Amino acid sequence: MTTRHLIATALLASLAAAPCLAQDGELAGPIWCEGPEENGAGGSKDAGSTPGTSQPVASPLAPSTGSPLTSIRGGVSPSGLLSPDRVDLYEITITSSSNWSISASRATTFDPAIFLFRKTINANGLPEATPVVMCDDANASTNLPTIVGSCGVTVPVPNAVCLTAGVYYLAVAPSGAVPFRCANDPIQQTLFTYTPGQDGVVFPATAQQSDRLCDWAVPTTATGGNYTIAVTGNVIVTRATTPETTLTLGTGTFSYGNPGTAADTEDRRIGLMECGFFPLWMANPTWFRLAECLGTTNIKVCSSNTSANPLAIVVYQGVPGSLTPIACSTLGTSCSTNGAEVTFTNLNPEPIFVAYGPMTLSIGSGTVTSAGTLIISCTPAQPDADINGDGIIDGNDLSLLLSQWGS
């Protein structure tokens, strides 16, 4: 590869990168950064434009009640030379019908529009998004769209909406972007009818309210860049309670919040018979995806409360919906008598997911939970010197190595 190519590649990578890299504490809020998946610097993946490719704002380090969300940072490049990144879609949780706001900040480097969709699950168990409200321009003097949650006030609040608490999709797009419904005929219909640059919030028409988001149209003249979405009030980073809604964690030490057991339901429990802890189960487990480590990984969870229920860890390989357990925890660690520790060796690049949580036979208040520390270390496997695979390390292996040197 020539020097020119190297410079171009580095430039494209820097343009596509999120404008911040989260530190350990930020993985549970208040600042959420878009992807990338390979280093776990915020979200679990780059945010896509549809429910199936959206980025959940959920962290294995958040407490069971969630942690306040104050901003989302990312970037779009609708006219990118490689694969255009036209729209970013985030799954967010709004905990109250009032006292919250979502707006583009002045740190945003392009003219944005923001959209809210309600998340639903269809009969096949797949997520869908139906339109709720959008804003292109907040008023005639600014290009900073704002949506405010406010119900039942006597004094009108600009750009106010009254929504039920729940899970929503937040889309960030260039001004003039239009979401399209899933077409049942050759004619695609829009989910909002508005004029680019139109002031104030826009609601879907009655005929659009039940349509589902499937695609986007973005003006060919639209420019992209980095954005910061400021969030105030009752919007949270939730705790990652399923493998589908978690982020990637690599080597490091992370503080996690109280995992809680309020959401402990039979369909979410993990039985521990194969770990030798029958008939105990893991209540309301917390999930994360492990950054790739082709070698030996050690994971510890250390409770800060010595009176809390003992913790357990189960390690899985595969993809959500088809996970196979490959390792279980042992009781007690060097950092916590009621913690858990697991060590395993993996040379398969298939994804690794990890669940951890309190072991219990009871429900709710009968289980004592605690905040704590999660420690992950990786020891990469040494390369195999038997390059030709004949069972002998000799000059033939050296010749093969030298023949590929610098390639």
Buried (B, 14 or more C-beta within 10 A) or exposed (E): EEEEEEEEEEEBEEBBBBBBEBEEEBBBBBBBBBBBBEEBBBBBBBBBBBBEEBBBBBBBBBBBEBBBBBBBBBBBBBBBEEEEBBBBBBBBBBBBBBBBBBBBBEEBBBBBBBBBBBBBEEEEEEBBBBBBBBBBBBEEEEBBBBBBBBBEEEEEEEBBBEBEBEBBBBBBBBBBBBBBBEEEEEEBBBBBEBEBEBBBBBBBEEEBEEBBBBBBBBEEEBBBBBBBBBBBBBBBBBBBBBBBBBBBBBBBEBBBBBBBBEEBEEEBBBEBEEBEBEEBBBBBBBBBBBBBBEEBBBBBBBBBBEEBBBBBBBBBBBEBEEBEBBBBBBBBBEBBEBBBBBBBEBEEEEBBBBBBBBBBEEBEEEBBBBBBBBBBBBEEEEEEEEBEEEEEEEEEBEEEEEEEEEE
